[in-house]
């Protein structure tokens, strides 16, 4: 097993922070390296500890979760943001995904689901519940593409189509009959050509440009 | 009556809460005690805030207080309380304060159930 996934937990409620830490304690491949109680602390912890994943509440004092996500990803675009919030706040959840969050879970999520989400987001992959995926894509699809990318190769377009449908690198490799390392290389090239900081932004480009139809997601 | 499709049964609820408390205990007895104390204090404050906001017709404040209690209870494995808070929050944000009044009684009842488990 490689190095454990380094996680920071950000929530203004002590009960939530400790509850999440307790859930993660026995996972050998995950380690909590820091805890923060507001958006500014999230930014500072990200800067100082360089976690792979930040579990982020959205209703935070002083600096909102969405604002903190924007600041963190502007400095460290490789950080995986997993939003962990209570029910509701759809508008904020959509804003967080648009800001670059890779995943979303409710605080009622079971331990195994939380662990799975952290592992996916730690790999830079998406983790959105099916119930929210269509809502997010519908919302974001309505907006025009803002970027003028370099031309993607046919293979890169294939990878981007699968990525937009939520496939992991492993699944894309299986679908296309290529190695996972090759998929990673394609994804890296796609992100570079689209000037996208993560897979969400690349997927949004695919939808906005018509490369992938919402009906096919 | 509970919506069995979305709310956990009492047996599952108690088991989940017990597992989460046991996990917290492994972080240390002091941590567990602090979490319980904070949950009870914040929970009581959230309920008071909901009652007060409902009386003054402030739906957003009702929703915010329900959101806070729902988040803490969800992480603690108190699924029925979290679900009751979620419904209350949804109605409050929609401005349906009549339904909120009925749902608040359920939230209070579920909260008392959790209190008995946490501080018997």
Interface residues (C-beta under 8 A of the other chain):
Chain A: X11 X13 X14 X15 X16 X18 X19 X20 X21 X22 X23 X25 X26 X57 X59 X85 X86 X87 X88 X89 X106 X107 X108 X109
Chain B: X20 X23 X24 X26 X27 X31 X34 X35 X38 X39 X42 X63 X64 X67 X68 X70 X71 X72 X74 X75 X76 X79 X82 X83 X85 X86 X89 X90 X93
